[in-house]
């Protein structure tokens, strides 16, 4: 269990953010935790690693998957992210994702081969770059907390539920290793 403490989805590497003056070093903290865990769970004792997170931790699990797989090497890593939808435009604002990139220093933590720091293209890249790994998302279709944080409506054509169904459909067509489990609920967290 890695607590959420640097307000950056465990993705940042910017000790003195010019945007908010905070120290966003969640990615650095996660790297240290993964290196420590890899020393405990070796290929001789471990057959699979599950990287799981909920809410901000779910976004962090998504962002940190590539480094987790690199650190654990031959041990396959499975991702389970809950209440952390990697929505695409028009559901998630590009301006919001750009503000995260700048405030958290995401250019420093993005995998070099990934096309973008935006969540949807990042997951698309991961699905192609790691075809043998499994990526699962558990999402509540009426999660007001996620909708509010992401600036997404709960109603209308660009609603959270429409965005969730749209990304599930896109991945079902193109990526056999990505699954979305959508639950009709107003709760934040399953």
Helices and strands as residue ranges (DSSP letters): H 26-40, E 48-54, H 56-72, E 76-82, H 94-104, G 106-108, H 119-129, E 135-140, H 144-150, H 160-174, E 178-183
